[in-house]
């Protein structure tokens, strides 16, 4: 019927199929060919599974793990060791793909964990571990694993865990009564005047304090060698200046003076540990009368960062500026963005309620 003179049988057949396709939908044509056994639908090949041990070994050697900061690598190694111990305690070690088929095993692992921060840390590691290994070996997303970690683990993210102004005032005053009171006082004001993270504060060096531009240079999260400028209130900057002058004034002639760590327990050679700062604040929280028993369990160093953001909003600072202060993803616009809006950001940071406070004058 559709024969075309002078064409090969294959070409003639193709012409006939094209005419049929022109008058029928793609799905109808496909179903007709399948039911006539003219084409065969191949079942997708299942990816070759690997043992959990092989996945662990590859993860630690992966470029994704190598790109993480030294602090993150240390934390993730610790988390991995704990997770490996849990897997080894099982009657039979599961293969890697079985975690996606039966993610309940992850809930069994997280079930004994009581504190929210610890659950978050462990869950964050697990998401990274399975994302990296599943992408490498199976080229698929870990949908069930992610759903399990997000839906089953309670993160209580409805409200930030922030201090009230009354609580902030109390812990600041209590810090003056501690050993190393001046240091602890300045640590708190540095947090409250800049919103920086804990590891950003502990890694702060004298050369990172930029008095003229009202910045402190902090290491970018996940990139241990890169630093970016972060705004700080004039009050907190002045306290940093007084503290550095008080503690390191006699070392100004030292050839490596600017490399000294601002907060240190060995004359600036090494930074104070994250745990020491957390322990200091935990002690203040425990002693504070304005903090309820329930709140004492929820508040931490990171709560100071939340307090900075919430009080900034209350003081009239716009969201874009706050995002820049906290070093969120918008910082990827690099320093060009900061230069374009330099005068605006400087004006905005001074609106922050911690920019002007009588408490900051206590060491005059």
C-alpha positions as CSV (number, residue, x, y, z in Angstrom):
1,X,0.0,0.0,0.0
2,X,2.8,2.4,1.0
3,X,5.4,1.0,-1.4
4,X,7.6,3.6,-2.9
5,X,9.2,2.6,-6.3
6,X,13.0,2.6,-6.5
7,X,13.7,2.5,-2.7
8,X,15.2,-0.4,-0.7
9,X,13.0,-2.6,1.4
10,X,14.3,-1.0,4.6
11,X,13.8,2.5,3.4
12,X,10.3,1.6,2.1
13,X,9.5,0.1,5.6
14,X,10.8,3.2,7.3
15,X,8.5,5.3,5.1
16,X,5.5,3.2,6.1
17,X,6.4,3.4,9.8
18,X,6.7,7.2,9.5
19,X,3.2,7.4,8.0
20,X,1.8,5.2,10.8
21,X,3.6,7.4,13.4
22,X,2.0,10.5,11.8
23,X,-1.5,9.2,12.6
24,X,-0.8,7.6,15.9
25,X,0.6,8.7,19.3
26,X,4.1,7.8,20.4
27,X,2.7,5.7,23.3
28,X,0.3,3.8,21.1
29,X,3.0,3.0,18.6
30,X,5.3,1.8,21.4
31,X,2.6,-0.4,23.0
32,X,1.7,-1.9,19.6
33,X,5.3,-2.8,18.9
34,X,5.9,-4.3,22.3
35,X,2.7,-6.4,22.2
36,X,3.7,-7.6,18.8
37,X,7.0,-8.7,20.2
38,X,8.7,-6.5,17.6
39,X,10.7,-4.6,20.3
40,X,11.9,-5.8,23.7
41,X,12.0,-3.7,26.9
42,X,15.2,-4.5,28.8
43,X,14.9,-4.5,32.5
44,X,17.3,-1.9,34.1
45,X,20.4,-3.6,35.3
46,X,20.9,-3.5,39.0
47,X,24.1,-1.8,40.1
48,X,26.7,-4.1,41.6
49,X,26.6,-3.8,45.4
50,X,29.6,-3.4,47.6
51,X,30.3,-4.1,51.2
52,X,30.0,-1.5,53.9
53,X,33.7,-1.8,54.6
54,X,34.6,-1.1,51.0
55,X,32.4,2.0,51.1
56,X,34.1,3.3,54.2
57,X,37.5,2.8,52.7
58,X,36.6,4.6,49.5
59,X,34.9,7.5,51.3
60,X,38.0,8.3,53.3
61,X,40.1,8.2,50.2
62,X,37.6,10.3,48.1
63,X,38.3,13.8,46.8
64,X,35.0,14.9,48.4
65,X,36.4,14.0,51.8
66,X,39.8,15.5,51.1
67,X,38.2,18.9,50.2
68,X,36.7,19.3,53.6
69,X,38.3,21.5,56.2
70,X,40.6,19.9,58.8
71,X,38.1,20.4,61.5
72,X,35.3,18.8,59.5
73,X,37.5,15.8,58.6
74,X,38.3,15.3,62.2
75,X,34.6,15.4,63.2
76,X,33.6,13.1,60.4
77,X,36.3,10.6,61.1
78,X,35.0,10.4,64.7
79,X,31.4,10.1,63.5
80,X,32.5,7.4,61.0
81,X,34.3,5.4,63.7
82,X,31.2,5.4,65.9
83,X,29.0,4.4,63.0
84,X,31.4,1.6,62.1
85,X,31.3,0.3,65.7
86,X,27.5,0.2,65.5
87,X,27.5,-1.7,62.2
88,X,30.1,-4.2,63.5
89,X,27.8,-4.9,66.5
90,X,25.1,-6.1,64.2
91,X,24.6,-9.9,63.6
92,X,25.5,-9.4,59.9
93,X,27.1,-6.4,58.3
94,X,24.8,-5.0,55.6
95,X,25.9,-4.2,52.1
96,X,25.9,-0.5,51.0
97,X,22.7,-0.5,48.9
98,X,20.7,-2.2,51.7
99,X,20.7,1.1,53.6
100,X,18.5,2.7,50.9
101,X,16.2,-0.3,50.9
102,X,15.9,-0.5,54.6
103,X,16.9,2.9,56.2
104,X,15.3,2.0,59.5
105,X,18.8,0.8,60.6
106,X,19.8,4.5,60.7
107,X,16.9,5.2,63.1
108,X,18.2,2.3,65.3
109,X,21.6,4.0,65.3
110,X,20.3,7.4,66.2
111,X,17.6,6.3,68.7
112,X,19.9,6.3,71.8
113,X,21.1,9.9,71.1
114,X,19.2,12.3,73.3
115,X,20.5,15.8,72.6
116,X,19.4,17.7,69.5
117,X,22.8,19.0,68.6
118,X,24.4,15.6,68.6
119,X,21.6,14.1,66.5
120,X,22.0,16.9,64.0
121,X,25.8,16.3,63.8
122,X,25.4,12.6,63.3
123,X,22.6,13.0,60.8
124,X,24.7,15.5,58.9
125,X,27.6,13.1,58.6
126,X,25.3,10.2,57.5
127,X,23.8,12.3,54.7
128,X,27.3,13.2,53.5
129,X,28.6,9.7,53.7
130,X,25.7,8.1,51.8
131,X,25.5,10.9,49.3
132,X,29.1,10.6,48.4
133,X,29.2,6.7,48.2
134,X,25.9,6.3,46.4
135,X,26.8,8.9,43.8
136,X,30.1,7.1,43.2
137,X,28.9,3.5,43.1
138,X,25.3,3.6,42.0
139,X,24.9,7.1,40.5
140,X,21.5,7.5,42.3
141,X,20.2,9.8,45.0
142,X,19.6,8.5,48.5
143,X,15.9,9.5,48.6
144,X,14.8,7.1,51.4
145,X,17.8,7.7,53.5
146,X,17.3,11.5,53.3
147,X,13.6,11.2,54.1
148,X,14.4,9.0,57.1
149,X,17.0,11.4,58.5
150,X,14.8,14.5,58.0
151,X,11.4,13.1,58.9
152,X,12.3,10.8,61.7
153,X,15.0,12.7,63.5
154,X,13.6,15.6,65.5
155,X,15.5,18.8,64.9
156,X,12.9,21.2,66.3
157,X,13.8,24.0,63.9
158,X,10.6,26.0,64.5
159,X,12.4,28.6,66.6
160,X,16.1,29.5,66.8
161,X,17.7,28.8,70.2
162,X,18.5,32.4,71.1
163,X,19.2,34.2,74.4
164,X,16.9,37.0,75.5
165,X,18.5,40.5,76.1
166,X,18.1,39.9,79.9
167,X,19.9,36.6,79.6
168,X,22.7,38.1,77.5
169,X,23.2,40.9,80.0
170,X,23.5,38.4,82.9
171,X,26.0,36.0,81.2
172,X,28.1,39.0,80.2
173,X,28.2,40.3,83.8
174,X,28.9,36.7,85.1
175,X,31.8,36.4,82.7
176,X,33.6,39.2,84.5
177,X,33.7,37.0,87.7
178,X,35.3,34.0,86.0
179,X,39.0,33.1,85.8
180,X,40.3,34.9,82.7
181,X,37.3,37.2,83.0
182,X,38.6,39.8,80.6
183,X,39.2,37.2,77.9
184,X,35.7,35.6,78.4
185,X,34.1,39.0,78.4
186,X,35.7,39.9,75.1
187,X,34.9,36.5,73.6
188,X,31.2,37.0,74.3
189,X,31.3,40.5,72.8
190,X,33.0,39.3,69.7
191,X,30.3,36.7,69.2
192,X,27.5,39.2,69.9
193,X,29.1,42.0,67.8
194,X,29.8,39.9,64.6
195,X,27.6,36.8,64.7
196,X,30.7,34.6,63.8
197,X,30.8,30.9,64.2
198,X,32.7,29.2,67.1
199,X,35.6,27.9,64.9
200,X,35.8,31.3,63.2
201,X,36.4,32.9,66.6
202,X,38.9,30.4,67.9
203,X,41.0,30.7,64.7
204,X,41.1,34.5,64.9
205,X,44.6,35.9,64.6
206,X,45.9,39.4,65.4
207,X,46.4,40.0,61.7
208,X,42.7,39.2,61.1
209,X,41.5,42.3,62.9
210,X,41.1,45.2,60.5
211,X,40.5,48.4,62.6
212,X,40.4,50.8,59.7
213,X,37.7,48.9,57.7
214,X,35.9,47.7,60.8
215,X,36.2,44.0,59.7
216,X,37.6,40.8,61.0
217,X,38.9,38.2,58.5
218,X,37.4,34.8,59.1
219,X,38.1,31.4,57.5
220,X,35.3,30.4,55.1
221,X,33.3,27.4,56.3
222,X,34.6,24.3,54.6
223,X,37.6,26.1,53.1
224,X,40.3,26.2,55.7
225,X,42.8,28.3,53.7
226,X,40.4,31.0,52.5
227,X,39.4,34.1,54.5
228,X,36.7,36.7,53.9
229,X,35.9,40.0,55.7
230,X,33.1,40.0,58.2
231,X,31.6,43.1,59.7
232,X,31.8,43.8,63.5
233,X,30.3,46.5,65.6
234,X,32.6,49.3,66.7
235,X,32.0,48.4,70.4
236,X,33.2,44.8,69.9
237,X,36.1,45.9,67.7
238,X,37.3,48.4,70.4
239,X,37.1,45.7,73.0
240,X,39.2,43.4,70.8
241,X,41.8,46.2,70.3
242,X,42.0,46.7,74.1
243,X,42.3,43.0,74.8
244,X,45.0,42.5,72.2
245,X,46.9,45.5,73.6
246,X,46.5,44.2,77.1
247,X,47.6,40.7,76.5
248,X,50.1,41.0,73.6
249,X,51.4,44.5,74.0
250,X,54.8,43.4,75.2
251,X,55.2,41.1,72.1
252,X,54.8,43.8,69.4
253,X,58.4,43.5,68.4
254,X,58.1,39.7,67.9
255,X,58.6,38.8,64.2
256,X,55.5,36.7,64.2
257,X,53.4,39.0,66.3
258,X,50.5,39.3,63.9
259,X,50.3,35.5,63.5
260,X,49.5,35.1,67.2
261,X,46.0,33.8,68.0
262,X,43.8,36.3,69.8
263,X,42.3,33.8,72.2
264,X,44.8,31.3,73.4
265,X,46.0,29.5,76.5
266,X,49.7,29.4,75.5
267,X,50.6,33.0,74.7
268,X,49.1,33.0,71.2
269,X,51.0,30.1,69.7
270,X,47.9,27.9,69.4
271,X,44.2,28.8,69.4
272,X,42.0,28.2,72.3
273,X,40.0,25.0,71.7
274,X,36.3,25.0,70.6
275,X,35.5,22.8,73.6
276,X,37.1,25.3,76.1
277,X,34.9,28.1,74.8
278,X,31.8,25.9,74.9
279,X,32.6,24.8,78.4
280,X,33.1,28.4,79.5
281,X,29.7,29.4,78.2
282,X,28.0,26.3,79.5
283,X,29.2,27.3,83.0
284,X,27.7,30.8,82.6
285,X,24.4,29.3,81.4
286,X,24.3,26.9,84.3
287,X,24.9,29.8,86.8
288,X,22.5,32.3,85.2
289,X,19.3,32.8,87.2
290,X,17.4,34.3,84.2
291,X,17.7,31.0,82.2
292,X,15.2,28.3,83.0
293,X,16.2,24.6,83.4
294,X,14.6,23.8,80.1
295,X,16.4,26.6,78.3
296,X,19.8,25.6,79.9
297,X,19.6,22.3,77.9
298,X,18.8,24.1,74.6
299,X,21.2,27.0,74.6
300,X,24.8,26.8,73.4
301,X,27.5,28.9,71.7
302,X,25.6,28.8,68.5
303,X,22.7,30.5,70.3
304,X,24.9,33.6,70.5
305,X,24.9,33.7,66.7
306,X,21.1,33.4,66.6
307,X,20.9,36.2,69.1
308,X,23.0,38.4,66.9
309,X,20.6,37.8,64.0
310,X,17.3,38.2,65.9
311,X,18.4,41.3,67.7
312,X,19.6,42.8,64.5
313,X,16.2,42.3,62.9
314,X,14.6,44.0,66.0
315,X,17.1,46.9,65.6
316,X,16.0,47.4,62.0
317,X,18.9,45.8,60.1
318,X,17.7,44.4,56.7
319,X,17.7,40.7,55.9
320,X,20.3,41.1,53.1
321,X,22.8,42.8,55.4
322,X,22.2,40.2,58.1
323,X,22.9,37.4,55.6
324,X,26.2,39.1,54.8
325,X,27.1,39.4,58.5
326,X,26.5,35.8,59.2
327,X,28.5,34.6,56.1
328,X,25.6,32.7,54.6
329,X,25.6,31.6,50.9
330,X,25.2,35.1,49.7
331,X,28.9,35.6,50.5
332,X,29.7,33.7,47.4
333,X,29.2,37.0,45.6
334,X,32.7,37.6,46.9
335,X,34.3,40.8,48.1
336,X,33.0,42.7,45.0
337,X,29.5,42.7,46.6
338,X,31.0,43.9,49.9
339,X,32.8,46.8,48.2
340,X,29.7,47.9,46.2
341,X,27.7,48.1,49.4
342,X,30.5,48.9,51.8
343,X,29.1,52.2,53.1
344,X,25.6,50.7,53.4
345,X,26.8,47.6,55.3
346,X,28.9,49.8,57.7
347,X,25.8,51.9,58.5
348,X,23.7,48.8,58.9
349,X,26.0,47.1,61.4
350,X,25.9,50.2,63.6
351,X,22.1,49.8,63.9
352,X,22.7,46.6,65.8
353,X,21.7,46.9,69.5
354,X,25.2,45.5,70.5
355,X,26.9,48.3,68.7
356,X,26.3,50.7,71.6
357,X,26.2,49.4,75.1
358,X,27.3,50.6,78.5
359,X,28.5,47.1,79.4
360,X,31.2,47.4,76.8
361,X,32.8,50.3,78.7
362,X,33.5,48.2,81.8
363,X,37.2,47.9,81.0
364,X,37.9,51.6,80.3
